[in-house]
Amino acid sequence: RYTARHRVPAGLTGWSQVHGLRGDTSIEERARFDNYYIENWTLWLDIRICLLTVGAVLREIAQQRRSGRAAAAAAAAAPAPVRLVEPLTDLA
């Protein structure tokens, strides 16, 4: 069934990608989702994929912003470094 997924050209995103199957994931699972898409295609399914993609992108942006703010807050709350020795002064 893997080769059956090549019945349509690759697109920007797909039914398997919006279900988290990308990168190092099961090729069998990706093929199953891709074949479901091919066999059950409707305009609504394409619209749904687009909406799910936009939602995933917005969630990723929000998560990155939260992570950035958390890192900035942690850095601001960190205590000043403790100086264990006094700096050398000009001995001349």
N, C-alpha and C positions, 0 to 999 in steps of 0.2 A: 504493500500500500504506500510505501515511501515514494516511489516514482510517480504515483498517481497525483501527488501534490504539485507536480510540474505541469499540470493541465492549464494553469493560468499563470500569467507573468507575475513576478514579484512586485509587491507594492511598498508603500511607505511604511505601513505597519500592518499587522494582521491579527486574526482571531487568537492565534496562539500567543503572540506577543502581549496582547492586552490581558492575558491570563497568566502573565509572569513567566512564560516559557521562552527564554532567550539566553544566549550565552551558553554556559555549561549545563544544559538540561537534557532530558531524555529526547532523543530524536524521534522515538516512537510516539511519545506524547505530542510533540510538535506536529508530526505528520497526521496524527489523529485529529487535532484541532484544525489543521489546514484542510484536511479532507472534509471535515464537517462544514467548513466555510464554503468550499467548492460545491458541495452537494446541496447546501441549504441557502445559497446566496439570495439575498433580497436587497433592495435599496436601503431598507430600514436597518439591515445588519451592517451595511457599510457606514451608515450614519451613526449607529451605535458604537462601532469600532472607533470612529473619529471622536465621538464624545468621550469614550473611555480613555482615549489617548490624551486628549486635552486635560481631562481630570488627573491622569497620572503625572503629566508634566507640571501642572499646578501644585500637586501634592509634593513633588520633588523640590520645586522652587521653595515652597513654604518650609519644608524640612531643612533645606540648606540655610535658609535665613535663620531658623530657630537655632541650628547648630552654630552658626556664626555669632549670633547674639550670646549664646551660652558660653562660647569660647572667650568672647570679649569680656563678659561678666566675670568669668573665672580668672582671667588675667588681671582685671581691675581689682578683684578681691584678694588676690595673692599678696602675702606679706612682702615687704621690701626685703631684699637679700641681706643677710647678716654678714657684716664684715668681721672676719676673724682676726685680722691683723691690721694695724694702721698702715697706711701707705708710707713709703719711704719719702723723706724730704731731702732736699739738696744738702748733702753733707760737706760740701766744699766751703 
